[in-house]
Amino acid sequence: MSQQNSREKAMEVGRRTGRDPIVLAAAGSVLLAWYQYYVRGNKEHGLFIGLWPPTMLAFSNAVHIEEIREEVGERMETLLDREP
């Protein structure tokens, strides 16, 4: 139940800002990676942090695809259960 509430809160933030929270986190990671790489000169940390955004976005896409698959499956069951 707690997971559902936290998910609803995240979706509400996304609706208010017009962005998925994962996209905002990925953008922040890119900025942090640039800071580490160029400003602090710590190239290893910059490259490591630079790997986070594609990982976060790929995970987010996988979750969204699974949600869509479940919804399509539910709708297909509903359509198939109808009497002609």
PDB file with SEQRES, HELIX, SHEET and CRYST1 records, atoms N, CA, C and O in Angstrom:
SEQRES   1 A   84  MET SER GLN GLN ASN SER ARG GLU LYS ALA MET GLU VAL          
SEQRES   2 A   84  GLY ARG ARG THR GLY ARG ASP PRO ILE VAL LEU ALA ALA          
SEQRES   3 A   84  ALA GLY SER VAL LEU LEU ALA TRP TYR GLN TYR TYR VAL          
SEQRES   4 A   84  ARG GLY ASN LYS GLU HIS GLY LEU PHE ILE GLY LEU TRP          
SEQRES   5 A   84  PRO PRO THR MET LEU ALA PHE SER ASN ALA VAL HIS ILE          
SEQRES   6 A   84  GLU GLU ILE ARG GLU GLU VAL GLY GLU ARG MET GLU THR          
SEQRES   7 A   84  LEU LEU ASP ARG GLU PRO                                      
HELIX    1 AA1 SER A    2  THR A   17  1                                  16    
HELIX    2 AA2 PRO A   21  TRP A   34  1                                  14    
HELIX    3 AA3 TYR A   35  VAL A   39  3                                   5    
HELIX    4 AA4 LYS A   43  GLY A   50  1                                   8    
HELIX    5 AA5 TRP A   52  ASP A   81  1                                  30    
CRYST1    1.000    1.000    1.000  90.00  90.00  90.00 P 1           1          
ATOM      1  N   MET A   1       0.826  -1.190   0.000  1.00  0.00           N  
ATOM      2  CA  MET A   1       0.000   0.000   0.000  1.00  0.00           C  
ATOM      3  C   MET A   1       0.869   1.252   0.000  1.00  0.00           C  
ATOM      4  O   MET A   1       0.562   2.236  -0.674  1.00  0.00           O  
ATOM      5  N   SER A   2       1.947   1.203   0.756  1.00  0.00           N  
ATOM      6  CA  SER A   2       2.866   2.338   0.820  1.00  0.00           C  
ATOM      7  C   SER A   2       3.511   2.603  -0.530  1.00  0.00           C  
ATOM      8  O   SER A   2       3.715   3.756  -0.911  1.00  0.00           O  
ATOM      9  N   GLN A   3       3.830   1.538  -1.250  1.00  0.00           N  
ATOM     10  CA  GLN A   3       4.442   1.680  -2.571  1.00  0.00           C  
ATOM     11  C   GLN A   3       3.463   2.363  -3.527  1.00  0.00           C  
ATOM     12  O   GLN A   3       3.869   3.186  -4.347  1.00  0.00           O  
ATOM     13  N   GLN A   4       2.188   2.026  -3.425  1.00  0.00           N  
ATOM     14  CA  GLN A   4       1.174   2.642  -4.282  1.00  0.00           C  
ATOM     15  C   GLN A   4       1.057   4.131  -3.969  1.00  0.00           C  
ATOM     16  O   GLN A   4       0.934   4.943  -4.886  1.00  0.00           O  
ATOM     17  N   ASN A   5       1.095   4.502  -2.686  1.00  0.00           N  
ATOM     18  CA  ASN A   5       1.014   5.911  -2.308  1.00  0.00           C  
ATOM     19  C   ASN A   5       2.217   6.690  -2.810  1.00  0.00           C  
ATOM     20  O   ASN A   5       2.067   7.803  -3.314  1.00  0.00           O  
ATOM     21  N   SER A   6       3.407   6.120  -2.678  1.00  0.00           N  
ATOM     22  CA  SER A   6       4.601   6.822  -3.145  1.00  0.00           C  
ATOM     23  C   SER A   6       4.588   6.946  -4.662  1.00  0.00           C  
ATOM     24  O   SER A   6       5.056   7.946  -5.206  1.00  0.00           O  
ATOM     25  N   ARG A   7       4.067   5.961  -5.332  1.00  0.00           N  
ATOM     26  CA  ARG A   7       3.971   6.034  -6.798  1.00  0.00           C  
ATOM     27  C   ARG A   7       2.975   7.117  -7.211  1.00  0.00           C  
ATOM     28  O   ARG A   7       3.222   7.869  -8.153  1.00  0.00           O  
ATOM     29  N   GLU A   8       1.858   7.189  -6.507  1.00  0.00           N  
ATOM     30  CA  GLU A   8       0.873   8.225  -6.816  1.00  0.00           C  
ATOM     31  C   GLU A   8       1.447   9.612  -6.570  1.00  0.00           C  
ATOM     32  O   GLU A   8       1.184  10.536  -7.338  1.00  0.00           O  
ATOM     33  N   LYS A   9       2.228   9.766  -5.509  1.00  0.00           N  
ATOM     34  CA  LYS A   9       2.864  11.056  -5.238  1.00  0.00           C  
ATOM     35  C   LYS A   9       3.842  11.429  -6.343  1.00  0.00           C  
ATOM     36  O   LYS A   9       3.887  12.582  -6.773  1.00  0.00           O  
ATOM     37  N   ALA A  10       4.628  10.453  -6.804  1.00  0.00           N  
ATOM     38  CA  ALA A  10       5.583  10.716  -7.883  1.00  0.00           C  
ATOM     39  C   ALA A  10       4.857  11.096  -9.166  1.00  0.00           C  
ATOM     40  O   ALA A  10       5.300  11.985  -9.893  1.00  0.00           O  
ATOM     41  N   MET A  11       3.749  10.430  -9.443  1.00  0.00           N  
ATOM     42  CA  MET A  11       2.980  10.757 -10.645  1.00  0.00           C  
ATOM     43  C   MET A  11       2.362  12.153 -10.528  1.00  0.00           C  
ATOM     44  O   MET A  11       2.271  12.877 -11.519  1.00  0.00           O  
ATOM     45  N   GLU A  12       1.942  12.528  -9.326  1.00  0.00           N  
ATOM     46  CA  GLU A  12       1.393  13.869  -9.117  1.00  0.00           C  
ATOM     47  C   GLU A  12       2.465  14.930  -9.352  1.00  0.00           C  
ATOM     48  O   GLU A  12       2.188  15.964  -9.959  1.00  0.00           O  
ATOM     49  N   VAL A  13       3.676  14.688  -8.882  1.00  0.00           N  
ATOM     50  CA  VAL A  13       4.783  15.611  -9.139  1.00  0.00           C  
ATOM     51  C   VAL A  13       5.015  15.718 -10.640  1.00  0.00           C  
ATOM     52  O   VAL A  13       5.234  16.812 -11.161  1.00  0.00           O  
ATOM     53  N   GLY A  14       4.967  14.600 -11.328  1.00  0.00           N  
ATOM     54  CA  GLY A  14       5.141  14.604 -12.773  1.00  0.00           C  
ATOM     55  C   GLY A  14       4.057  15.405 -13.478  1.00  0.00           C  
ATOM     56  O   GLY A  14       4.339  16.124 -14.437  1.00  0.00           O  
ATOM     57  N   ARG A  15       2.819  15.287 -13.010  1.00  0.00           N  
ATOM     58  CA  ARG A  15       1.726  16.049 -13.623  1.00  0.00           C  
ATOM     59  C   ARG A  15       1.889  17.541 -13.372  1.00  0.00           C  
ATOM     60  O   ARG A  15       1.644  18.356 -14.262  1.00  0.00           O  
ATOM     61  N   ARG A  16       2.304  17.898 -12.157  1.00  0.00           N  
ATOM     62  CA  ARG A  16       2.465  19.320 -11.830  1.00  0.00           C  
ATOM     63  C   ARG A  16       3.600  19.961 -12.606  1.00  0.00           C  
ATOM     64  O   ARG A  16       3.477  21.092 -13.076  1.00  0.00           O  
ATOM     65  N   THR A  17       4.701  19.243 -12.741  1.00  0.00           N  
ATOM     66  CA  THR A  17       5.864  19.815 -13.414  1.00  0.00           C  
ATOM     67  C   THR A  17       5.862  19.547 -14.910  1.00  0.00           C  
ATOM     68  O   THR A  17       6.627  20.158 -15.656  1.00  0.00           O  
ATOM     69  N   GLY A  18       5.011  18.643 -15.344  1.00  0.00           N  
ATOM     70  CA  GLY A  18       4.995  18.287 -16.747  1.00  0.00           C  
ATOM     71  C   GLY A  18       6.133  17.355 -17.118  1.00  0.00           C  
ATOM     72  O   GLY A  18       6.374  17.116 -18.302  1.00  0.00           O  
ATOM     73  N   ARG A  19       6.827  16.832 -16.142  1.00  0.00           N  
ATOM     74  CA  ARG A  19       7.967  15.946 -16.387  1.00  0.00           C  
ATOM     75  C   ARG A  19       7.877  14.733 -15.456  1.00  0.00           C  
ATOM     76  O   ARG A  19       7.349  14.804 -14.346  1.00  0.00           O  
ATOM     77  N   ASP A  20       8.405  13.643 -15.948  1.00  0.00           N  
ATOM     78  CA  ASP A  20       8.544  12.450 -15.128  1.00  0.00           C  
ATOM     79  C   ASP A  20       9.690  12.703 -14.151  1.00  0.00           C  
ATOM     80  O   ASP A  20      10.728  13.217 -14.569  1.00  0.00           O  
ATOM     81  N   PRO A  21       9.548  12.369 -12.882  1.00  0.00           N  
ATOM     82  CA  PRO A  21      10.642  12.601 -11.921  1.00  0.00           C  
ATOM     83  C   PRO A  21      11.963  11.951 -12.338  1.00  0.00           C  
ATOM     84  O   PRO A  21      13.033  12.459 -12.005  1.00  0.00           O  
ATOM     85  N   ILE A  22      11.896  10.844 -13.056  1.00  0.00           N  
ATOM     86  CA  ILE A  22      13.130  10.195 -13.508  1.00  0.00           C  
ATOM     87  C   ILE A  22      13.874  11.090 -14.501  1.00  0.00           C  
ATOM     88  O   ILE A  22      15.104  11.145 -14.488  1.00  0.00           O  
ATOM     89  N   VAL A  23      13.135  11.786 -15.355  1.00  0.00           N  
ATOM     90  CA  VAL A  23      13.772  12.685 -16.328  1.00  0.00           C  
ATOM     91  C   VAL A  23      14.490  13.816 -15.591  1.00  0.00           C  
ATOM     92  O   VAL A  23      15.594  14.207 -15.971  1.00  0.00           O  
ATOM     93  N   LEU A  24      13.867  14.331 -14.548  1.00  0.00           N  
ATOM     94  CA  LEU A  24      14.506  15.392 -13.759  1.00  0.00           C  
ATOM     95  C   LEU A  24      15.758  14.864 -13.053  1.00  0.00           C  
ATOM     96  O   LEU A  24      16.778  15.551 -12.997  1.00  0.00           O  
ATOM     97  N   ALA A  25      15.680  13.655 -12.522  1.00  0.00           N  
ATOM     98  CA  ALA A  25      16.849  13.060 -11.861  1.00  0.00           C  
ATOM     99  C   ALA A  25      17.972  12.811 -12.871  1.00  0.00           C  
ATOM    100  O   ALA A  25      19.145  13.011 -12.554  1.00  0.00           O  
ATOM    101  N   ALA A  26      17.624  12.382 -14.066  1.00  0.00           N  
ATOM    102  CA  ALA A  26      18.638  12.151 -15.104  1.00  0.00           C  
ATOM    103  C   ALA A  26      19.312  13.462 -15.501  1.00  0.00           C  
ATOM    104  O   ALA A  26      20.530  13.513 -15.671  1.00  0.00           O  
ATOM    105  N   ALA A  27      18.518  14.517 -15.645  1.00  0.00           N  
ATOM    106  CA  ALA A  27      19.099  15.827 -15.990  1.00  0.00           C  
ATOM    107  C   ALA A  27      20.033  16.306 -14.885  1.00  0.00           C  
ATOM    108  O   ALA A  27      21.102  16.848 -15.163  1.00  0.00           O  
ATOM    109  N   GLY A  28      19.628  16.107 -13.629  1.00  0.00           N  
ATOM    110  CA  GLY A  28      20.489  16.478 -12.508  1.00  0.00           C  
ATOM    111  C   GLY A  28      21.777  15.676 -12.505  1.00  0.00           C  
ATOM    112  O   GLY A  28      22.836  16.205 -12.167  1.00  0.00           O  
ATOM    113  N   SER A  29      21.700  14.418 -12.874  1.00  0.00           N  
ATOM    114  CA  SER A  29      22.901  13.581 -12.936  1.00  0.00           C  
ATOM    115  C   SER A  29      23.858  14.050 -14.025  1.00  0.00           C  
ATOM    116  O   SER A  29      25.076  14.015 -13.850  1.00  0.00           O  
ATOM    117  N   VAL A  30      23.302  14.486 -15.143  1.00  0.00           N  
ATOM    118  CA  VAL A  30      24.153  15.010 -16.216  1.00  0.00           C  
ATOM    119  C   VAL A  30      24.892  16.251 -15.730  1.00  0.00           C  
ATOM    120  O   VAL A  30      26.090  16.402 -15.969  1.00  0.00           O  
ATOM    121  N   LEU A  31      24.174  17.134 -15.050  1.00  0.00           N  
ATOM    122  CA  LEU A  31      24.816  18.346 -14.528  1.00  0.00           C  
ATOM    123  C   LEU A  31      25.899  17.999 -13.508  1.00  0.00           C  
ATOM    124  O   LEU A  31      26.977  18.593 -13.514  1.00  0.00           O  
ATOM    125  N   LEU A  32      25.612  17.041 -12.637  1.00  0.00           N  
ATOM    126  CA  LEU A  32      26.597  16.622 -11.646  1.00  0.00           C  
ATOM    127  C   LEU A  32      27.823  15.994 -12.318  1.00  0.00           C  
ATOM    128  O   LEU A  32      28.956  16.222 -11.896  1.00  0.00           O  
ATOM    129  N   ALA A  33      27.584  15.212 -13.355  1.00  0.00           N  
ATOM    130  CA  ALA A  33      28.705  14.594 -14.084  1.00  0.00           C  
ATOM    131  C   ALA A  33      29.573  15.662 -14.729  1.00  0.00           C  
ATOM    132  O   ALA A  33      30.800  15.587 -14.655  1.00  0.00           O  
ATOM    133  N   TRP A  34      28.959  16.654 -15.360  1.00  0.00           N  
ATOM    134  CA  TRP A  34      29.727  17.748 -15.974  1.00  0.00           C  
ATOM    135  C   TRP A  34      30.527  18.506 -14.923  1.00  0.00           C  
ATOM    136  O   TRP A  34      31.679  18.876 -15.148  1.00  0.00           O  
ATOM    137  N   TYR A  35      29.900  18.730 -13.771  1.00  0.00           N  
ATOM    138  CA  TYR A  35      30.588  19.435 -12.682  1.00  0.00           C  
ATOM    139  C   TYR A  35      31.825  18.651 -12.251  1.00  0.00           C  
ATOM    140  O   TYR A  35      32.916  19.210 -12.131  1.00  0.00           O  
ATOM    141  N   GLN A  36      31.643  17.356 -12.020  1.00  0.00           N  
ATOM    142  CA  GLN A  36      32.777  16.529 -11.588  1.00  0.00           C  
ATOM    143  C   GLN A  36      33.868  16.493 -12.654  1.00  0.00           C  
ATOM    144  O   GLN A  36      35.052  16.583 -12.331  1.00  0.00           O  
ATOM    145  N   TYR A  37      33.485  16.365 -13.895  1.00  0.00           N  
ATOM    146  CA  TYR A  37      34.448  16.190 -14.981  1.00  0.00           C  
ATOM    147  C   TYR A  37      35.194  17.481 -15.291  1.00  0.00           C  
ATOM    148  O   TYR A  37      36.423  17.488 -15.355  1.00  0.00           O  
ATOM    149  N   TYR A  38      34.460  18.573 -15.484  1.00  0.00           N  
ATOM    150  CA  TYR A  38      35.081  19.816 -15.947  1.00  0.00           C  
ATOM    151  C   TYR A  38      35.516  20.755 -14.820  1.00  0.00           C  
ATOM    152  O   TYR A  38      36.611  21.314 -14.874  1.00  0.00           O  
ATOM    153  N   VAL A  39      34.682  20.931 -13.814  1.00  0.00           N  
ATOM    154  CA  VAL A  39      34.992  21.908 -12.768  1.00  0.00           C  
ATOM    155  C   VAL A  39      35.984  21.336 -11.766  1.00  0.00           C  
ATOM    156  O   VAL A  39      37.000  21.963 -11.466  1.00  0.00           O  
ATOM    157  N   ARG A  40      35.693  20.153 -11.251  1.00  0.00           N  
ATOM    158  CA  ARG A  40      36.569  19.568 -10.234  1.00  0.00           C  
ATOM    159  C   ARG A  40      37.723  18.795 -10.851  1.00  0.00           C  
ATOM    160  O   ARG A  40      38.692  18.481 -10.160  1.00  0.00           O  
ATOM    161  N   GLY A  41      37.638  18.487 -12.122  1.00  0.00           N  
ATOM    162  CA  GLY A  41      38.711  17.762 -12.786  1.00  0.00           C  
ATOM    163  C   GLY A  41      38.779  16.290 -12.428  1.00  0.00           C  
ATOM    164  O   GLY A  41      39.766  15.620 -12.731  1.00  0.00           O  
ATOM    165  N   ASN A  42      37.749  15.788 -11.792  1.00  0.00           N  
ATOM    166  CA  ASN A  42      37.708  14.388 -11.389  1.00  0.00           C  
ATOM    167  C   ASN A  42      37.034  13.590 -12.507  1.00  0.00           C  
ATOM    168  O   ASN A  42      35.830  13.336 -12.460  1.00  0.00           O  
ATOM    169  N   LYS A  43      37.808  13.205 -13.493  1.00  0.00           N  
ATOM    170  CA  LYS A  43      37.258  12.601 -14.701  1.00  0.00           C  
ATOM    171  C   LYS A  43      36.631  11.233 -14.443  1.00  0.00           C  
ATOM    172  O   LYS A  43      35.618  10.895 -15.054  1.00  0.00           O  
ATOM    173  N   GLU A  44      37.218  10.446 -13.549  1.00  0.00           N  
ATOM    174  CA  GLU A  44      36.650   9.131 -13.270  1.00  0.00           C  
ATOM    175  C   GLU A  44      35.259   9.238 -12.663  1.00  0.00           C  
ATOM    176  O   GLU A  44      34.343   8.530 -13.081  1.00  0.00           O  
ATOM    177  N   HIS A  45      35.094  10.120 -11.677  1.00  0.00           N  
ATOM    178  CA  HIS A  45      33.770  10.304 -11.077  1.00  0.00           C  
ATOM    179  C   HIS A  45      32.789  10.880 -12.095  1.00  0.00           C  
ATOM    180  O   HIS A  45      31.625  10.483 -12.141  1.00  0.00           O  
ATOM    181  N   GLY A  46      33.268  11.815 -12.908  1.00  0.00           N  
ATOM    182  CA  GLY A  46      32.407  12.399 -13.924  1.00  0.00           C  
ATOM    183  C   GLY A  46      31.893  11.355 -14.900  1.00  0.00           C  
ATOM    184  O   GLY A  46      30.714  11.355 -15.253  1.00  0.00           O  
ATOM    185  N   LEU A  47      32.773  10.471 -15.335  1.00  0.00           N  
ATOM    186  CA  LEU A  47      32.352   9.413 -16.255  1.00  0.00           C  
ATOM    187  C   LEU A  47      31.420   8.411 -15.570  1.00  0.00           C  
ATOM    188  O   LEU A  47      30.450   7.945 -16.168  1.00  0.00           O  
ATOM    189  N   PHE A  48      31.723   8.088 -14.322  1.00  0.00           N  
ATOM    190  CA  PHE A  48      30.870   7.156 -13.587  1.00  0.00           C  
ATOM    191  C   PHE A  48      29.475   7.730 -13.405  1.00  0.00           C  
ATOM    192  O   PHE A  48      28.483   7.048 -13.663  1.00  0.00           O  
ATOM    193  N   ILE A  49      29.394   8.964 -12.969  1.00  0.00           N  
ATOM    194  CA  ILE A  49      28.093   9.606 -12.776  1.00  0.00           C  
ATOM    195  C   ILE A  49      27.391   9.783 -14.125  1.00  0.00           C  
ATOM    196  O   ILE A  49      26.162   9.733 -14.193  1.00  0.00           O  
ATOM    197  N   GLY A  50      28.148   9.986 -15.179  1.00  0.00           N  
ATOM    198  CA  GLY A  50      27.568  10.129 -16.504  1.00  0.00           C  
ATOM    199  C   GLY A  50      26.871   8.876 -17.006  1.00  0.00           C  
ATOM    200  O   GLY A  50      26.084   8.943 -17.950  1.00  0.00           O  
ATOM    201  N   LEU A  51      27.147   7.740 -16.391  1.00  0.00           N  
ATOM    202  CA  LEU A  51      26.463   6.505 -16.765  1.00  0.00           C  
ATOM    203  C   LEU A  51      25.096   6.373 -16.103  1.00  0.00           C  
ATOM    204  O   LEU A  51      24.287   5.550 -16.530  1.00  0.00           O  
ATOM    205  N   TRP A  52      24.826   7.155 -15.086  1.00  0.00           N  
ATOM    206  CA  TRP A  52      23.555   7.057 -14.384  1.00  0.00           C  
ATOM    207  C   TRP A  52      22.344   7.436 -15.238  1.00  0.00           C  
ATOM    208  O   TRP A  52      21.365   6.691 -15.239  1.00  0.00           O  
ATOM    209  N   PRO A  53      22.361   8.565 -15.970  1.00  0.00           N  
ATOM    210  CA  PRO A  53      21.144   8.961 -16.691  1.00  0.00           C  
ATOM    211  C   PRO A  53      20.622   7.908 -17.676  1.00  0.00           C  
ATOM    212  O   PRO A  53      19.426   7.618 -17.655  1.00  0.00           O  
ATOM    213  N   PRO A  54      21.460   7.328 -18.530  1.00  0.00           N  
ATOM    214  CA  PRO A  54      20.884   6.326 -19.429  1.00  0.00           C  
ATOM    215  C   PRO A  54      20.343   5.105 -18.682  1.00  0.00           C  
ATOM    216  O   PRO A  54      19.365   4.492 -19.109  1.00  0.00           O  
ATOM    217  N   THR A  55      20.982   4.761 -17.571  1.00  0.00           N  
ATOM    218  CA  THR A  55      20.507   3.636 -16.776  1.00  0.00           C  
ATOM    219  C   THR A  55      19.142   3.947 -16.169  1.00  0.00           C  
ATOM    220  O   THR A  55      18.233   3.118 -16.218  1.00  0.00           O  
ATOM    221  N   MET A  56      19.000   5.139 -15.599  1.00  0.00           N  
ATOM    222  CA  MET A  56      17.713   5.530 -15.007  1.00  0.00           C  
ATOM    223  C   MET A  56      16.616   5.586 -16.065  1.00  0.00           C  
ATOM    224  O   MET A  56      15.505   5.110 -15.834  1.00  0.00           O  
ATOM    225  N   LEU A  57      16.923   6.165 -17.221  1.00  0.00           N  
ATOM    226  CA  LEU A  57      15.921   6.295 -18.275  1.00  0.00           C  
ATOM    227  C   LEU A  57      15.541   4.931 -18.849  1.00  0.00           C  
ATOM    228  O   LEU A  57      14.374   4.696 -19.162  1.00  0.00           O  
ATOM    229  N   ALA A  58      16.505   4.041 -18.989  1.00  0.00           N  
ATOM    230  CA  ALA A  58      16.203   2.693 -19.485  1.00  0.00           C  
ATOM    231  C   ALA A  58      15.320   1.935 -18.495  1.00  0.00           C  
ATOM    232  O   ALA A  58      14.377   1.253 -18.896  1.00  0.00           O  
ATOM    233  N   PHE A  59      15.623   2.055 -17.215  1.00  0.00           N  
ATOM    234  CA  PHE A  59      14.806   1.391 -16.195  1.00  0.00           C  
ATOM    235  C   PHE A  59      13.395   1.962 -16.198  1.00  0.00           C  
ATOM    236  O   PHE A  59      12.422   1.214 -16.103  1.00  0.00           O  
ATOM    237  N   SER A  60      13.280   3.280 -16.306  1.00  0.00           N  
ATOM    238  CA  SER A  60      11.968   3.920 -16.343  1.00  0.00           C  
ATOM    239  C   SER A  60      11.165   3.442 -17.546  1.00  0.00           C  
ATOM    240  O   SER A  60       9.974   3.156 -17.425  1.00  0.00           O  
ATOM    241  N   ASN A  61      11.810   3.354 -18.701  1.00  0.00           N  
ATOM    242  CA  ASN A  61      11.126   2.865 -19.895  1.00  0.00           C  
ATOM    243  C   ASN A  61      10.671   1.428 -19.726  1.00  0.00           C  
ATOM    244  O   ASN A  61       9.567   1.079 -20.145  1.00  0.00           O  
ATOM    245  N   ALA A  62      11.492   0.591 -19.123  1.00  0.00           N  
ATOM    246  CA  ALA A  62      11.117  -0.802 -18.902  1.00  0.00           C  
ATOM    247  C   ALA A  62       9.886  -0.899 -18.007  1.00  0.00           C  
ATOM    248  O   ALA A  62       8.997  -1.714 -18.257  1.00  0.00           O  
ATOM    249  N   VAL A  63       9.831  -0.078 -16.975  1.00  0.00           N  
ATOM    250  CA  VAL A  63       8.670  -0.075 -16.074  1.00  0.00           C  
ATOM    251  C   VAL A  63       7.423   0.389 -16.827  1.00  0.00           C  
ATOM    252  O   VAL A  63       6.356  -0.210 -16.685  1.00  0.00           O  
ATOM    253  N   HIS A  64       7.549   1.445 -17.623  1.00  0.00           N  
ATOM    254  CA  HIS A  64       6.398   1.951 -18.380  1.00  0.00           C  
ATOM    255  C   HIS A  64       5.917   0.923 -19.399  1.00  0.00           C  
ATOM    256  O   HIS A  64       4.712   0.764 -19.591  1.00  0.00           O  
ATOM    257  N   ILE A  65       6.835   0.228 -20.049  1.00  0.00           N  
ATOM    258  CA  ILE A  65       6.449  -0.791 -21.024  1.00  0.00           C  
ATOM    259  C   ILE A  65       5.694  -1.920 -20.333  1.00  0.00           C  
ATOM    260  O   ILE A  65       4.713  -2.427 -20.878  1.00  0.00           O  
ATOM    261  N   GLU A  66       6.130  -2.318 -19.152  1.00  0.00           N  
ATOM    262  CA  GLU A  66       5.448  -3.375 -18.410  1.00  0.00           C  
ATOM    263  C   GLU A  66       4.047  -2.929 -18.010  1.00  0.00           C  
ATOM    264  O   GLU A  66       3.106  -3.718 -18.080  1.00  0.00           O  
ATOM    265  N   GLU A  67       3.897  -1.673 -17.593  1.00  0.00           N  
ATOM    266  CA  GLU A  67       2.569  -1.153 -17.243  1.00  0.00           C  
ATOM    267  C   GLU A  67       1.645  -1.166 -18.459  1.00  0.00           C  
ATOM    268  O   GLU A  67       0.472  -1.524 -18.346  1.00  0.00           O  
ATOM    269  N   ILE A  68       2.162  -0.783 -19.600  1.00  0.00           N  
ATOM    270  CA  ILE A  68       1.361  -0.776 -20.828  1.00  0.00           C  
ATOM    271  C   ILE A  68       0.974  -2.206 -21.201  1.00  0.00           C  
ATOM    272  O   ILE A  68      -0.163  -2.464 -21.596  1.00  0.00           O  
ATOM    273  N   ARG A  69       1.923  -3.134 -21.075  1.00  0.00           N  
ATOM    274  CA  ARG A  69       1.637  -4.535 -21.394  1.00  0.00           C  
ATOM    275  C   ARG A  69       0.521  -5.075 -20.500  1.00  0.00           C  
ATOM    276  O   ARG A  69      -0.373  -5.772 -20.979  1.00  0.00           O  
ATOM    277  N   GLU A  70       0.568  -4.761 -19.219  1.00  0.00           N  
ATOM    278  CA  GLU A  70      -0.474  -5.226 -18.303  1.00  0.00           C  
ATOM    279  C   GLU A  70      -1.825  -4.625 -18.656  1.00  0.00           C  
ATOM    280  O   GLU A  70      -2.841  -5.320 -18.624  1.00  0.00           O  
ATOM    281  N   GLU A  71      -1.848  -3.342 -18.992  1.00  0.00           N  
ATOM    282  CA  GLU A  71      -3.103  -2.686 -19.342  1.00  0.00           C  
ATOM    283  C   GLU A  71      -3.685  -3.274 -20.626  1.00  0.00           C  
ATOM    284  O   GLU A  71      -4.890  -3.508 -20.712  1.00  0.00           O  
ATOM    285  N   VAL A  72      -2.846  -3.509 -21.608  1.00  0.00           N  
ATOM    286  CA  VAL A  72      -3.312  -4.116 -22.857  1.00  0.00           C  
ATOM    287  C   VAL A  72      -3.852  -5.516 -22.582  1.00  0.00           C  
ATOM    288  O   VAL A  72      -4.887  -5.898 -23.128  1.00  0.00           O  
ATOM    289  N   GLY A  73      -3.169  -6.275 -21.751  1.00  0.00           N  
ATOM    290  CA  GLY A  73      -3.638  -7.613 -21.406  1.00  0.00           C  
ATOM    291  C   GLY A  73      -4.995  -7.580 -20.731  1.00  0.00           C  
ATOM    292  O   GLY A  73      -5.860  -8.399 -21.040  1.00  0.00           O  
ATOM    293  N   GLU A  74      -5.197  -6.638 -19.806  1.00  0.00           N  
ATOM    294  CA  GLU A  74      -6.488  -6.515 -19.127  1.00  0.00           C  
ATOM    295  C   GLU A  74      -7.591  -6.144 -20.117  1.00  0.00           C  
ATOM    296  O   GLU A  74      -8.696  -6.683 -20.053  1.00  0.00           O  
ATOM    297  N   ARG A  75      -7.293  -5.237 -21.017  1.00  0.00           N  
ATOM    298  CA  ARG A  75      -8.298  -4.819 -22.004  1.00  0.00           C  
ATOM    299  C   ARG A  75      -8.615  -5.954 -22.978  1.00  0.00           C  
ATOM    300  O   ARG A  75      -9.764  -6.115 -23.390  1.00  0.00           O  
ATOM    301  N   MET A  76      -7.612  -6.732 -23.343  1.00  0.00           N  
ATOM    302  CA  MET A  76      -7.848  -7.863 -24.232  1.00  0.00           C  
ATOM    303  C   MET A  76      -8.744  -8.893 -23.558  1.00  0.00           C  
ATOM    304  O   MET A  76      -9.635  -9.449 -24.200  1.00  0.00           O  
ATOM    305  N   GLU A  77      -8.521  -9.155 -22.276  1.00  0.00           N  
ATOM    306  CA  GLU A  77      -9.374 -10.087 -21.546  1.00  0.00           C  
ATOM    307  C   GLU A  77     -10.801  -9.584 -21.512  1.00  0.00           C  
ATOM    308  O   GLU A  77     -11.743 -10.359 -21.678  1.00  0.00           O  
ATOM    309  N   THR A  78     -10.963  -8.293 -21.298  1.00  0.00           N  
ATOM    310  CA  THR A  78     -12.296  -7.698 -21.265  1.00  0.00           C  
ATOM    311  C   THR A  78     -12.983  -7.844 -22.622  1.00  0.00           C  
ATOM    312  O   THR A  78     -14.164  -8.186 -22.689  1.00  0.00           O  
ATOM    313  N   LEU A  79     -12.244  -7.586 -23.701  1.00  0.00           N  
ATOM    314  CA  LEU A  79     -12.823  -7.710 -25.036  1.00  0.00           C  
ATOM    315  C   LEU A  79     -13.171  -9.156 -25.359  1.00  0.00           C  
ATOM    316  O   LEU A  79     -14.204  -9.420 -25.975  1.00  0.00           O  
ATOM    317  N   LEU A  80     -12.328 -10.089 -24.954  1.00  0.00           N  
ATOM    318  CA  LEU A  80     -12.564 -11.480 -25.258  1.00  0.00           C  
ATOM    319  C   LEU A  80     -13.690 -12.071 -24.414  1.00  0.00           C  
ATOM    320  O   LEU A  80     -14.330 -13.037 -24.829  1.00  0.00           O  
ATOM    321  N   ASP A  81     -13.937 -11.508 -23.244  1.00  0.00           N  
ATOM    322  CA  ASP A  81     -14.997 -12.006 -22.359  1.00  0.00           C  
ATOM    323  C   ASP A  81     -16.385 -11.534 -22.774  1.00  0.00           C  
ATOM    324  O   ASP A  81     -17.382 -12.070 -22.290  1.00  0.00           O  
ATOM    325  N   ARG A  82     -16.471 -10.555 -23.651  1.00  0.00           N  
ATOM    326  CA  ARG A  82     -17.770 -10.036 -24.085  1.00  0.00           C  
ATOM    327  C   ARG A  82     -18.510 -11.085 -24.908  1.00  0.00           C  
ATOM    328  O   ARG A  82     -17.917 -11.856 -25.663  1.00  0.00           O  
ATOM    329  N   GLU A  83     -19.807 -11.080 -24.733  1.00  0.00           N  
ATOM    330  CA  GLU A  83     -20.670 -11.968 -25.509  1.00  0.00           C  
ATOM    331  C   GLU A  83     -20.949 -11.314 -26.859  1.00  0.00           C  
ATOM    332  O   GLU A  83     -21.221 -10.114 -26.910  1.00  0.00           O  
ATOM    333  N   PRO A  84     -20.890 -12.070 -27.949  1.00  0.00           N  
ATOM    334  CA  PRO A  84     -21.170 -11.472 -29.273  1.00  0.00           C  
ATOM    335  C   PRO A  84     -22.639 -11.154 -29.474  1.00  0.00           C  
ATOM    336  O   PRO A  84     -23.023 -10.652 -30.530  1.00  0.00           O  
TER     337      PRO A  84                                                      
END                                                                             
